[in-house]
Amino acid sequence: MRRKLITVILLFLSAAALYSTNKITTNYYSRNFYNVSITADKTDVVLGKDDESAIINVSLVNNSRKFITNTNNVFLAYHIVDRYGNDILYDSLRYNFPDIKPFNKQEAIPVTVLNINKPGEYILQLDMVEEGVTWFSQKGNPMYEINLQIND
């Protein structure tokens, strides 16, 4: 009887330890998925009234333990906000990129910034999005910000 009780207790403790470890690993893994460093070849973009767009070359570094792919509905995009942080354009075009292995870099993804035809000074925020789930910035991943000026 005593041996059965010890066996049951050991099984219970093993199951609890496995559940606890899996829970911690899952939470860490899911948080860590939204970990991509974004940089660009420009810190300032100026568009005139006759300019339709500007091209920015963007580099991504996958700091997570998971492949970042378009087939998993993950894309590069941007937001435009005014100097006070108010949204001017929240949902931009989505940009594809080749699959990025864990802890690997993908360079020179051309991003076309469209002219919003509203003169002023703005901030262009490069962000990643898992379509239908979340923006990476909402999970704590920093956006890359570029000064955007639209002239008359």
C-alpha positions as CSV (number, residue, x, y, z in Angstrom):
1,M,0.0,0.0,0.0
2,R,2.8,2.4,0.9
3,R,4.6,1.6,-2.3
4,K,1.5,2.4,-4.4
5,L,1.1,5.7,-2.5
6,I,4.7,6.7,-3.2
7,T,4.3,5.7,-6.8
8,V,1.1,7.8,-7.2
9,I,2.8,10.8,-5.5
10,L,5.8,10.5,-7.8
11,L,3.6,10.3,-10.9
12,F,1.7,13.3,-9.7
13,L,4.9,15.4,-9.0
14,S,6.3,14.3,-12.4
15,A,3.1,15.4,-14.2
16,A,3.0,18.7,-12.3
17,A,6.7,19.4,-13.2
18,L,6.1,18.5,-16.9
19,Y,3.1,20.8,-17.0
20,S,4.9,23.6,-15.3
21,T,8.0,23.4,-17.5
22,N,5.8,23.2,-20.7
23,K,3.8,26.2,-19.6
24,I,6.9,28.3,-19.0
25,T,8.5,27.2,-22.2
26,T,5.3,27.9,-24.2
27,N,4.9,31.4,-22.7
28,Y,8.6,32.2,-23.3
29,Y,8.5,30.8,-26.8
30,S,5.3,32.7,-27.8
31,R,6.7,36.0,-26.4
32,N,10.0,35.5,-28.1
33,F,8.4,34.9,-31.5
34,Y,7.7,38.7,-31.8
35,N,11.4,39.6,-31.6
36,V,12.7,41.1,-34.9
37,S,15.1,43.9,-35.1
38,I,14.2,46.4,-37.9
39,T,16.6,48.9,-39.5
40,A,16.7,50.9,-42.7
41,D,19.1,52.7,-44.9
42,K,17.4,56.1,-44.2
43,T,16.6,58.1,-41.1
44,D,14.8,60.9,-43.0
45,V,12.5,60.8,-46.1
46,V,11.4,64.0,-47.9
47,L,8.6,63.8,-50.4
48,G,7.4,66.8,-52.6
49,K,3.9,67.3,-53.8
50,D,4.8,65.8,-57.2
51,D,6.6,62.7,-55.7
52,E,4.4,59.6,-55.6
53,S,6.6,57.6,-53.3
54,A,10.1,56.9,-51.9
55,I,12.0,53.6,-51.6
56,I,13.5,52.6,-48.3
57,N,15.7,49.5,-48.0
58,V,14.9,47.6,-44.8
59,S,16.9,45.0,-43.0
60,L,15.4,42.5,-40.6
61,V,17.1,40.4,-38.0
62,N,15.1,37.4,-36.6
63,N,16.1,37.3,-32.9
64,S,13.5,34.6,-32.2
65,R,13.7,30.8,-32.1
66,K,11.2,30.4,-34.9
67,F,11.2,30.8,-38.7
68,I,9.6,34.2,-39.7
69,T,7.8,33.6,-43.0
70,N,5.1,35.1,-45.2
71,T,3.5,31.7,-45.4
72,N,2.8,32.1,-41.7
73,N,1.1,35.4,-42.5
74,V,3.9,37.6,-41.2
75,F,4.7,40.7,-43.1
76,L,6.6,44.0,-42.9
77,A,4.4,47.1,-42.9
78,Y,4.4,50.7,-41.7
79,H,2.4,53.3,-39.8
80,I,2.5,57.1,-40.2
81,V,1.9,59.2,-37.2
82,D,2.1,63.0,-36.6
83,R,4.5,64.6,-34.2
84,Y,2.0,64.1,-31.4
85,G,1.6,60.3,-32.0
86,N,-1.8,60.6,-33.7
87,D,-2.4,58.0,-36.4
88,I,-2.4,59.3,-39.9
89,L,-2.1,55.9,-41.6
90,Y,-2.2,52.8,-39.5
91,D,-2.6,50.0,-42.0
92,S,-0.1,50.3,-44.9
93,L,0.7,47.9,-47.7
94,R,2.2,44.6,-46.6
95,Y,5.6,43.7,-47.8
96,N,6.9,40.2,-48.5
97,F,10.3,39.0,-47.6
98,P,12.2,35.7,-47.9
99,D,11.9,33.3,-45.0
100,I,14.2,34.3,-42.1
101,K,15.8,31.5,-40.1
102,P,16.1,31.9,-36.4
103,F,18.9,34.3,-35.4
104,N,19.5,35.2,-39.0
105,K,19.4,38.5,-41.0
106,Q,17.5,39.4,-44.2
107,E,18.8,42.5,-45.9
108,A,17.6,45.0,-48.5
109,I,13.9,44.5,-48.6
110,P,12.6,47.5,-50.7
111,V,9.7,49.2,-49.0
112,T,7.7,51.8,-51.0
113,V,6.5,54.7,-48.9
114,L,3.5,56.3,-50.6
115,N,2.9,60.0,-50.5
116,I,-0.1,60.8,-48.3
117,N,-0.4,64.3,-50.0
118,K,-0.8,66.1,-46.7
119,P,2.0,68.6,-46.2
120,G,3.7,68.4,-42.7
121,E,6.2,66.5,-40.6
122,Y,5.5,63.0,-39.6
123,I,7.1,59.8,-38.3
124,L,7.1,56.7,-40.4
125,Q,7.1,53.6,-38.1
126,L,8.3,50.3,-39.6
127,D,6.6,47.4,-37.9
128,M,6.0,43.7,-38.4
129,V,2.5,42.2,-38.4
130,E,1.2,38.6,-38.0
131,E,-1.9,39.1,-40.1
132,G,-5.1,38.6,-38.2
133,V,-3.3,38.2,-34.9
134,T,-1.2,41.2,-33.8
135,W,1.4,43.8,-34.6
136,F,4.8,42.9,-33.3
137,S,5.0,46.4,-31.6
138,Q,1.9,45.5,-29.5
139,K,4.0,42.5,-28.2
140,G,6.9,44.8,-27.2
141,N,9.0,44.6,-30.3
142,P,10.4,48.1,-31.1
143,M,9.4,49.8,-34.3
144,Y,12.1,51.6,-36.5
145,E,11.2,55.2,-36.8
146,I,12.0,57.5,-39.8
147,N,11.4,61.2,-40.0
148,L,9.0,61.9,-42.9
149,Q,8.4,65.3,-44.4
150,I,5.8,66.0,-47.0
151,N,6.3,69.3,-48.8
152,D,3.9,71.5,-50.7
